[in-house]
Amino acid sequence: MSIDFLTRKKYLTSHDFYRDLIDFFVQEAKSDIGYFHFYSHTNEEIVLNVWSTSVLEHCHCSYETHYPLSSAGIWADSIRMKKPVIHNHYDANYSIDDSLPKGHIKLTHHFSLPVIQNNDVVAVIGISNNNEPYTHDFVSYFYSMINDIWPQVQTKVSKIESGLAKNKLEFDSSTPIAIMTNMLGAISRALEIRDEYTSSHQRNVAHICNLIADKLSLEDSVKEGLVIGALVHDIGKITIPSQILNKPGKLMPAEYKLLQSHSEVGAKIFHEVIFPWPIVEMIEQHHERLDGSGYPNGFKGNEILLEARIIAVADTFDAMASDRPYRKAVGAEKAINTLEQGRNKLYDPCVVDAFLTCYKEDETLGGLYTPVNLQ
């Protein structure tokens, strides 16, 4: 008997491993059903763990988790006696009082084995319904094999549980803001399913916004919210048909109007989510312009949220300087010219100046875009 193939298999939970393990035992015993439960000698309770898959085909799932040993029938004798126990011709030789929990599948032949550590039973394994009665030689052989492989079982379970513990530790050690940023980043990446450009665009804009925030000496809490808002500022595009998002030619008036709706749609998506930052306003206002020529509300000047003004600059630059699936970028130089020409008219002058300084000083931007020479 070898469980090497199970120990090499990847499991997310120990329960899944135990289910495969008991299925393997049932198969090796040429039987129909099996169970693998833990036992607490302190509380004298059987802690229900897993049944073989075949049992679930005939019985409803039980949601009880603890079963007192005193209430268990002779099927739990191996726990009481601390040795393998065989019950052949189960239905003929044992009374209803010695039988199984209500609703349990009918047994013909059955044997159970205790798993013992430090002289205490820690688990019980039961196998049932071979066509022939179980012999003492076979059960002894089977018991010996399980004892031999038990260290491998413990090692495998330990690895699974340590992996879960590591994930929990990483989660517990993460700040709520980091968790939220990761979640919203995942939402942003979800757009790649239908529009790879939009998803990478949002991450680029978030990166640029982070640099601008540092240059403007914004408080950390404001910067955190800005980056999160930038990560999802175009989320409303998830409702725009891909043929409009990726249309190489000029959009028809109706198509352009539909595209413009993405800022309002995005705001509605997050409308009922409670944030410590004005995320909804960032999403809704990132296409507003200082002179009132933007959309959807035609806000002017300081009516526009500062974070939205920052996203507007980063958004404009990345949209012009990045390649799209259907067209090549016009280039970083033209994007810079657009921002300079729109400075103090369309775009916040302080934000534009901060961005230009970042572009000159930060090497990460040079790696993302074709460099331009700024005087």
C-alpha positions as CSV (number, residue, x, y, z in Angstrom):
1,M,0.0,0.0,0.0
2,S,1.4,3.4,-1.0
3,I,0.0,6.8,-0.7
4,D,2.8,8.6,-2.5
5,F,0.5,9.9,-5.2
6,L,-1.7,11.5,-2.5
7,T,1.2,13.1,-0.6
8,R,2.4,14.6,-3.9
9,K,-1.0,16.0,-4.8
10,K,-1.8,19.6,-3.9
11,Y,-4.6,20.1,-1.4
12,L,-6.1,23.4,-0.1
13,T,-7.6,21.8,3.0
14,S,-6.8,18.7,5.1
15,H,-10.5,17.6,4.8
16,D,-10.0,17.1,1.0
17,F,-6.9,15.1,1.7
18,Y,-8.7,12.9,4.3
19,R,-11.6,12.3,1.8
20,D,-9.1,11.1,-0.8
21,L,-7.3,9.0,1.8
22,I,-10.4,7.1,3.0
23,D,-11.5,6.6,-0.6
24,F,-8.0,5.1,-1.2
25,F,-8.4,2.8,1.8
26,V,-11.8,1.6,0.7
27,Q,-10.4,0.9,-2.8
28,E,-7.4,-1.0,-1.4
29,A,-9.8,-3.1,0.8
30,K,-12.0,-3.9,-2.2
31,S,-14.9,-2.6,-0.3
32,D,-17.8,-0.2,-0.8
33,I,-17.7,2.4,2.0
34,G,-15.5,3.8,4.7
35,Y,-15.1,6.5,7.3
36,F,-12.3,8.3,9.0
37,H,-13.1,10.1,12.3
38,F,-11.1,11.6,15.0
39,Y,-11.5,10.8,18.7
40,S,-11.0,13.0,21.8
41,H,-10.2,10.8,24.7
42,T,-10.5,13.8,27.0
43,N,-14.1,14.4,26.1
44,E,-14.8,10.8,25.1
45,E,-16.2,12.1,21.8
46,I,-15.9,11.0,18.3
47,V,-15.2,14.0,16.2
48,L,-16.8,13.4,12.8
49,N,-14.4,14.0,10.0
50,V,-15.0,12.3,6.6
51,W,-16.9,9.5,5.0
52,S,-15.9,7.9,1.7
53,T,-17.4,9.4,-1.4
54,S,-19.6,6.3,-1.9
55,V,-21.4,6.9,1.4
56,L,-22.5,10.3,0.3
57,E,-24.2,8.7,-2.7
58,H,-26.6,6.9,-0.4
59,C,-26.9,9.0,2.8
60,H,-27.7,12.6,3.5
61,C,-24.9,14.7,4.9
62,S,-24.8,15.0,8.7
63,Y,-24.0,18.4,10.2
64,E,-23.3,17.1,13.6
65,T,-19.6,17.4,14.5
66,H,-19.4,15.5,17.8
67,Y,-20.7,12.0,18.7
68,P,-20.4,10.8,22.3
69,L,-18.6,7.4,22.5
70,S,-21.2,6.2,24.9
71,S,-23.9,6.7,22.2
72,A,-21.9,4.9,19.5
73,G,-22.7,1.3,18.6
74,I,-20.3,-1.6,18.3
75,W,-18.9,0.0,15.2
76,A,-16.8,2.1,17.7
77,D,-15.6,-0.9,19.7
78,S,-12.1,-0.5,18.2
79,I,-11.8,2.8,20.1
80,R,-13.0,1.2,23.4
81,M,-10.7,-1.9,23.0
82,K,-7.8,-0.1,21.4
83,K,-7.4,-2.7,18.7
84,P,-8.9,-3.7,15.3
85,V,-12.4,-5.1,15.5
86,I,-14.3,-7.1,12.9
87,H,-18.1,-7.3,12.5
88,N,-19.0,-9.8,9.8
89,H,-22.6,-10.4,8.8
90,Y,-23.4,-7.1,10.6
91,D,-27.1,-7.0,9.8
92,A,-27.7,-10.6,10.9
93,N,-25.6,-10.8,14.0
94,Y,-26.2,-7.4,15.8
95,S,-29.3,-5.9,17.2
96,I,-30.7,-2.4,16.4
97,D,-29.3,-1.1,19.7
98,D,-25.8,-2.0,18.6
99,S,-26.3,-0.6,15.2
100,L,-25.5,2.7,13.5
101,P,-26.8,6.2,13.6
102,K,-30.3,6.7,12.1
103,G,-30.2,7.0,8.3
104,H,-26.8,5.3,8.0
105,I,-26.2,3.1,5.0
106,K,-26.8,-0.6,5.6
107,L,-23.7,-2.7,6.5
108,T,-22.9,-6.3,5.7
109,H,-19.3,-6.8,6.7
110,H,-17.3,-4.2,8.7
111,F,-14.0,-3.7,10.4
112,S,-12.6,-0.7,12.3
113,L,-9.1,0.3,13.3
114,P,-7.9,2.6,16.0
115,V,-5.1,5.0,15.3
116,I,-3.1,5.2,18.5
117,Q,-0.5,7.8,19.6
118,N,1.1,7.9,23.0
119,N,-1.2,5.1,24.1
120,D,-4.3,7.2,23.3
121,V,-6.7,6.6,20.4
122,V,-6.7,9.7,18.2
123,A,-8.7,8.5,15.3
124,V,-10.8,5.6,14.0
125,I,-10.9,4.2,10.4
126,G,-13.7,2.0,9.4
127,I,-14.1,-0.1,6.2
128,S,-17.3,-1.9,5.2
129,N,-19.2,-4.0,2.7
130,N,-16.7,-6.3,1.0
131,N,-18.5,-9.0,-0.8
132,E,-16.8,-11.5,1.4
133,P,-16.3,-11.5,5.2
134,Y,-13.1,-9.9,6.4
135,T,-10.5,-12.2,7.8
136,H,-8.3,-11.6,10.8
137,D,-5.2,-12.0,8.6
138,F,-6.4,-9.3,6.2
139,V,-7.4,-6.9,8.9
140,S,-4.1,-7.3,10.7
141,Y,-2.2,-6.7,7.4
142,F,-4.4,-3.6,6.7
143,Y,-3.8,-2.3,10.3
144,S,-0.1,-2.8,9.9
145,M,0.0,-0.9,6.6
146,I,-2.0,2.0,8.1
147,N,0.5,2.3,11.0
148,D,3.3,2.3,8.5
149,I,1.9,5.1,6.4
150,W,0.5,7.2,9.3
151,P,3.7,9.3,9.6
152,Q,3.3,10.3,5.9
153,V,-0.3,11.2,6.6
154,Q,0.7,13.4,9.5
155,T,3.5,15.1,7.5
156,K,1.1,15.8,4.6
157,V,-1.6,17.3,6.9
158,S,1.0,19.3,8.7
159,K,2.1,20.9,5.4
160,I,-1.5,21.6,4.4
161,E,-2.3,23.2,7.8
162,S,1.0,25.2,7.9
163,G,0.2,26.6,4.5
164,L,-3.2,27.7,5.7
165,A,-1.7,29.2,8.8
166,K,0.9,31.1,6.7
167,N,-1.9,32.5,4.6
168,K,-3.9,33.5,7.7
169,L,-0.8,35.1,9.3
170,E,-0.2,37.1,6.1
171,F,-3.8,38.2,6.1
172,D,-3.8,39.1,9.8
173,S,-0.6,41.0,9.5
174,S,-1.9,43.1,6.6
175,T,-3.5,46.4,7.2
176,P,-7.2,46.9,6.2
177,I,-6.0,49.4,3.6
178,A,-3.5,46.9,2.1
179,I,-6.3,44.2,2.0
180,M,-8.7,46.7,0.4
181,T,-6.1,47.8,-2.2
182,N,-5.4,44.2,-3.1
183,M,-9.1,43.5,-3.5
184,L,-9.7,46.5,-5.7
185,G,-6.6,45.7,-7.7
186,A,-8.1,42.3,-8.4
187,I,-11.3,44.1,-9.5
188,S,-9.3,46.2,-11.8
189,R,-7.5,43.2,-13.2
190,A,-10.9,41.6,-13.8
191,L,-11.3,44.1,-16.7
192,E,-8.5,42.3,-18.5
193,I,-11.0,39.6,-19.4
194,R,-12.7,42.0,-21.8
195,D,-10.3,45.0,-22.1
196,E,-6.6,44.4,-21.3
197,Y,-5.8,48.1,-22.0
198,T,-8.2,49.5,-19.3
199,S,-6.9,47.2,-16.6
200,S,-3.2,48.1,-17.2
201,H,-4.2,51.7,-17.7
202,Q,-5.7,51.9,-14.3
203,R,-2.6,50.4,-12.7
204,N,-0.4,52.9,-14.6
205,V,-2.6,55.8,-13.5
206,A,-2.4,54.6,-9.9
207,H,1.4,54.5,-10.1
208,I,1.6,58.0,-11.5
209,C,-0.9,59.3,-8.9
210,N,1.3,57.9,-6.1
211,L,4.3,59.8,-7.5
212,I,2.4,63.0,-7.8
213,A,1.0,62.7,-4.3
214,D,4.5,62.3,-2.9
215,K,5.6,65.4,-4.9
216,L,2.6,67.4,-3.5
217,S,3.4,66.2,0.0
218,L,-0.1,64.9,0.5
219,E,-0.9,63.1,3.8
220,D,-0.4,59.4,3.7
221,S,-4.1,58.8,4.3
222,V,-5.1,61.0,1.4
223,K,-2.5,59.3,-0.8
224,E,-3.8,55.8,0.1
225,G,-7.3,56.8,-1.0
226,L,-6.0,58.4,-4.2
227,V,-4.2,55.3,-5.2
228,I,-7.3,53.1,-4.5
229,G,-9.5,55.5,-6.5
230,A,-7.1,55.5,-9.4
231,L,-7.1,51.7,-9.4
232,V,-10.8,51.6,-10.2
233,H,-11.4,55.0,-11.8
234,D,-12.4,53.4,-15.1
235,I,-14.4,50.5,-13.6
236,G,-17.5,51.7,-15.3
237,K,-16.1,50.7,-18.6
238,I,-17.0,47.2,-17.7
239,T,-20.5,48.0,-19.1
240,I,-19.3,49.5,-22.3
241,P,-19.4,47.1,-25.4
242,S,-15.9,46.0,-26.3
243,Q,-16.4,47.0,-29.9
244,I,-16.8,50.6,-28.7
245,L,-13.8,50.5,-26.3
246,N,-11.6,49.0,-29.1
247,K,-12.9,50.9,-32.1
248,P,-10.0,52.1,-34.2
249,G,-11.8,54.9,-35.9
250,K,-13.7,57.9,-34.7
251,L,-16.7,57.2,-32.4
252,M,-20.2,58.1,-33.6
253,P,-21.9,60.7,-31.3
254,A,-24.1,58.0,-29.7
255,E,-21.1,55.8,-29.1
256,Y,-19.1,58.6,-27.6
257,K,-22.0,59.5,-25.3
258,L,-22.2,55.9,-24.2
259,L,-18.4,55.9,-23.5
260,Q,-18.7,59.0,-21.4
261,S,-21.3,57.3,-19.2
262,H,-18.5,55.1,-17.7
263,S,-17.7,57.7,-15.0
264,E,-21.3,57.8,-13.7
265,V,-21.7,54.0,-14.0
266,G,-18.5,53.5,-12.1
267,A,-19.7,55.8,-9.3
268,K,-22.9,53.8,-9.1
269,I,-21.0,50.6,-8.7
270,F,-19.3,51.8,-5.5
271,H,-22.2,54.1,-4.4
272,E,-23.2,52.0,-1.4
273,V,-19.6,51.0,-0.4
274,I,-18.4,52.8,2.7
275,F,-14.9,54.2,2.2
276,P,-12.9,56.5,4.4
277,W,-12.1,58.4,1.2
278,P,-14.2,60.0,-1.5
279,I,-13.7,57.1,-3.9
280,V,-17.1,57.6,-5.6
281,E,-16.3,61.3,-6.3
282,M,-12.9,60.4,-7.8
283,I,-14.5,57.9,-10.2
284,E,-17.3,60.3,-11.1
285,Q,-15.2,63.4,-11.5
286,H,-11.9,62.3,-13.2
287,H,-13.1,63.6,-16.6
288,E,-14.1,67.0,-15.2
289,R,-12.0,70.0,-16.3
290,L,-11.1,73.3,-14.7
291,D,-13.0,75.4,-17.3
292,G,-16.2,73.4,-17.0
293,S,-15.8,71.6,-20.3
294,G,-15.5,68.1,-18.8
295,Y,-18.2,65.6,-17.9
296,P,-20.6,64.4,-16.5
297,N,-21.5,67.5,-14.4
298,G,-19.4,70.3,-16.0
299,F,-17.8,71.2,-12.6
300,K,-15.2,74.0,-12.6
301,G,-12.1,74.8,-10.7
302,N,-12.2,73.8,-7.0
303,E,-15.6,72.3,-7.4
304,I,-13.6,69.3,-8.7
305,L,-12.1,67.1,-6.0
306,L,-8.3,67.4,-5.7
307,E,-7.9,63.7,-6.1
308,A,-10.0,63.7,-9.2
309,R,-7.8,66.5,-10.6
310,I,-4.7,64.4,-10.0
311,I,-6.3,61.4,-11.6
312,A,-7.2,63.6,-14.6
313,V,-3.6,64.5,-15.3
314,A,-2.3,60.9,-14.8
315,D,-5.2,59.6,-16.9
316,T,-4.6,61.9,-19.8
317,F,-0.8,61.2,-19.9
318,D,-1.1,57.5,-19.8
319,A,-4.0,57.4,-22.3
320,M,-1.9,59.3,-24.8
321,A,1.5,57.8,-24.1
322,S,0.5,54.1,-24.0
323,D,-0.1,51.8,-26.9
324,R,-3.6,50.3,-27.3
325,P,-4.6,47.1,-29.1
326,Y,-6.1,49.0,-32.0
327,R,-3.6,51.9,-32.3
328,K,-0.1,53.0,-31.4
329,A,0.4,55.7,-28.8
330,V,0.8,59.3,-30.0
331,G,3.8,59.3,-27.6
332,A,4.9,60.8,-24.3
333,E,6.1,64.0,-26.0
334,K,2.6,64.9,-27.3
335,A,1.1,63.9,-24.0
336,I,3.4,66.3,-22.2
337,N,2.5,69.0,-24.7
338,T,-1.2,68.4,-24.1
339,L,-0.8,68.8,-20.4
340,E,1.3,71.9,-20.7
341,Q,-1.2,73.5,-23.1
342,G,-4.1,72.6,-20.8
343,R,-2.3,73.8,-17.6
344,N,-4.5,76.1,-15.6
345,K,-7.3,75.8,-18.2
346,L,-8.2,72.1,-18.2
347,Y,-5.8,70.7,-15.6
348,D,-4.7,71.8,-12.2
349,P,-1.4,73.8,-12.6
350,C,0.1,72.5,-9.4
351,V,-0.7,68.9,-10.4
352,V,0.7,69.4,-13.9
353,D,3.9,70.9,-12.5
354,A,4.3,68.0,-10.0
355,F,3.8,65.5,-12.7
356,L,6.4,67.1,-15.0
357,T,8.9,67.1,-12.1
358,C,8.1,63.4,-11.4
359,Y,8.6,62.6,-15.1
360,K,12.0,64.1,-15.1
361,E,13.2,62.6,-11.8
362,D,11.6,59.2,-11.6
363,E,13.2,56.3,-13.5
364,T,10.1,54.1,-13.2
365,L,8.2,56.4,-15.6
366,G,11.0,56.3,-18.0
367,G,10.7,52.6,-18.1
368,L,7.0,52.7,-18.8
369,Y,7.0,55.3,-21.5
370,T,9.3,56.7,-24.2
371,P,11.3,59.4,-22.6
372,V,11.0,63.0,-23.6
373,N,13.5,65.8,-23.0
374,L,12.0,68.5,-20.6
375,Q,13.8,71.8,-20.2
